[in-house]
């Protein structure tokens, strides 16, 4: 039985049926995934480009660190302006982590952040981004900072 070589090709691919076809499709898929995360020199994904609670933010930061990314900036706001509630949410932008870079981020009351600033300086970290937001209704403030080595 003779197999026609032209009919055995899939969509004209010369790699169809070979071990390279599987590797090529995996490589292309990975490149497309990575390419979808890159925007203007910073890494962001649509799933991460949203306001995060503290628990969600910890999970996202850990996941991004596994990809070799660190927080570049942080934005913060009150999640609930009820007087008894102190719920904050945050949003990050990302950058590639230079070799041997350490970082730390915090969200909270400006007095709390001042104490974290002292600790960060003691271990050789410097603040690279900070923001303070005031709730107009209650007058309370929330701050967020990122420190790196």
TAKA-V139308 format. One record per backbone hydrogen bond with DSSP energy under -1.0 kcal/mol. NH is the residue of the N-H (numbers start at 0). CO is the residue of the C=O. E is the energy in kcal/mol with one decimal. If there is no record, write none. Layout:
NH:CO:E  NH:CO:E
This chain:
7:3:-1.0  12:9:-2.3  17:14:-2.1  22:18:-1.3  23:19:-2.9  24:20:-2.1  25:21:-2.0  26:22:-2.6  27:23:-2.8  28:24:-2.2  29:25:-2.3  30:26:-2.5  31:27:-2.5  32:28:-2.2  33:29:-2.7  34:30:-2.9  35:31:-1.7  38:41:-2.5  41:38:-2.4  43:36:-2.7  48:44:-1.6  49:47:-2.3  51:89:-3.1  56:52:-3.2  57:53:-2.3  58:54:-1.7  59:55:-2.6  60:56:-2.9  61:57:-2.1  62:58:-2.2  63:59:-2.7  64:60:-2.3  65:61:-1.7  67:64:-1.5  68:63:-2.3  69:94:-2.6  71:92:-3.2  74:90:-2.9  76:88:-1.9  78:86:-3.1  79:86:-1.1  84:81:-1.6  88:76:-2.3  89:51:-2.3  90:74:-2.3  92:72:-1.7  94:69:-2.0  96:67:-2.7  100:97:-1.2  103:146:-2.3  105:144:-1.9  107:142:-2.7  112:108:-2.3  113:109:-1.8  114:110:-1.5  115:111:-1.8  116:112:-2.1  117:113:-1.6  118:114:-1.8  119:115:-2.7  120:116:-2.4  121:117:-1.8  122:118:-1.3  123:120:-1.3  124:119:-2.9  125:147:-2.8  127:145:-2.8  128:145:-1.5  130:143:-2.2  132:141:-3.4  134:139:-3.0  138:134:-2.8  141:132:-2.5  142:107:-3.5  143:130:-2.5  144:105:-2.1  145:128:-2.5  146:103:-3.1  147:125:-2.3  148:101:-2.1
